[in-house]
Each structure stands twice: as C-alpha cells, then as structure tokens.
Amino acid sequence: MERLYCITRADLPPGDQATQLGHALSAFAVEHAVLHRAWHMAGKNLIYLAAPDRAALEALLAAGIAAGIPLAAFHEPDIAGELTAIAFGEAARKLVSSLPLALRAPKRAA
C-alpha cells in the first residue's frame, strides 16, 4: 500500500483538524495493522484532505463502507461523539479525489 488518506472536516478550527487527522491515522493503525505496516514499509504517502462539514464526511464514510474500502472512523468524545475524521486505505483514491488538502490557508482575493 502506497497511500493513506486522512480526511477531516473543514468546518473545524485548524488545530482541531490536525488533532482529528492524527486520531484517524492512529485508529487506522490499530484497526488495520497489516495494511498500516505495508504502508509504513513501502509507501509512506500520507495525504490529508478536508470535507466541507459533518454531513459530507458522513457521506464519505457511508460510501467507503459500501465500497468495502479499508477505513477507520474517529468520533470525537469532546464534540458529543460527532464524526470528525476518517482514514482510508489507498482504494479510496477515486472516492476522495475531489477533496481539497486539509489545513491549507485560504487563497487571498486579488
């Protein structure tokens, strides 16, 4: 496995986004240890992306589950157990290809 995709919510503050991405990555490592090890040994391409909001993230989760893509979802206890991030194996490439990079500074108006 060469790529690991971690997706968080763009409606969270940047510091919270970073934390949630870390939680999802950690959950993936625990839930899919063999895949995580293969990624760590061979690929190490870690891609952080952002979905616009909780509804969009929940739709990605449902699509990933329906497609049978290895994933790990993280629900933040400090935010009433809301879904805040998901880590996907590289089979999610097409599913997440339209998402922007997470934690990217907004473009300045010309």
C-alpha positions in Angstrom: 0.0 0.0 0.0 1.5 3.3 -1.0 -1.1 5.9 0.0 -3.1 6.5 3.2 -5.8 9.2 3.0 -6.9 11.0 6.2 -10.0 13.3 5.8 -11.3 15.7 8.4 -13.9 18.4 8.5 -13.1 21.9 7.1 -15.6 23.4 9.5 -13.3 22.7 12.5 -10.5 25.1 13.6 -7.1 24.2 12.1 -5.7 22.9 15.4 -8.7 20.6 15.9 -8.4 19.4 12.3 -4.8 18.4 12.9 -5.7 16.6 16.1 -8.6 14.7 14.4 -6.4 13.7 11.5 -4.0 12.2 14.0 -6.8 10.3 15.7 -8.0 8.8 12.4 -4.4 7.8 11.5 -4.0 6.1 14.8 -7.3 4.3 14.6 -6.4 3.0 11.1 -3.1 1.7 12.5 -4.9 -0.2 15.2 -7.8 -1.5 13.1 -5.8 -2.4 10.0 -2.4 -3.2 11.4 -1.2 -5.3 8.4 -2.2 -2.6 5.9 -0.7 0.2 8.0 2.6 -1.7 8.3 2.6 -2.3 4.5 2.0 1.5 4.0 4.7 2.3 6.5 7.3 0.0 4.9 6.6 0.7 1.3 4.7 3.9 0.6 4.5 6.4 3.3 2.5 8.8 1.2 0.2 10.4 3.7 -2.5 12.7 2.2 -4.5 15.0 4.5 -7.8 16.2 2.9 -10.8 18.1 4.1 -14.5 17.5 3.6 -16.7 20.6 3.9 -18.7 19.5 7.0 -20.0 16.7 9.1 -22.7 15.7 6.5 -20.1 15.4 3.8 -17.8 13.4 6.0 -20.6 11.1 6.9 -21.5 10.6 3.2 -17.8 9.7 2.6 -17.9 7.2 5.4 -21.1 5.6 4.0 -19.6 5.4 0.5 -16.4 3.9 1.8 -18.2 1.2 3.8 -20.5 0.4 0.8 -17.4 0.1 -1.4 -15.6 -2.2 1.1 -12.6 0.2 1.4 -10.5 -0.4 4.5 -11.1 2.6 6.7 -11.2 3.8 10.3 -13.5 6.5 11.5 -12.9 8.7 14.5 -15.8 10.1 16.6 -14.6 12.9 19.0 -15.9 12.4 22.5 -15.4 16.1 23.3 -17.8 17.0 20.5 -20.8 14.8 21.5 -19.3 11.8 19.7 -19.5 13.5 16.3 -17.6 12.1 13.3 -14.6 14.3 12.9 -12.1 12.3 10.7 -11.7 9.1 8.6 -8.6 7.3 7.4 -8.9 5.3 4.2 -6.6 2.8 2.5 -5.4 3.6 -1.0 -8.5 2.1 -2.6 -10.3 5.3 -1.7 -8.4 7.3 -4.3 -11.3 7.9 -6.6 -13.7 8.5 -3.7 -11.6 11.3 -2.3 -10.0 12.8 -5.4 -12.2 15.9 -5.5 -11.4 17.0 -1.9 -9.0 19.8 -1.2 -6.0 19.5 1.0 -6.6 19.9 4.7 -5.1 22.8 6.7 -4.4 24.8 3.5 -4.5 28.6 4.0 -7.4 30.2 2.2 -6.4 31.9 -1.1 -6.2 35.7 -0.9 -8.6 37.7 -3.0 -6.9 39.6 -5.8 
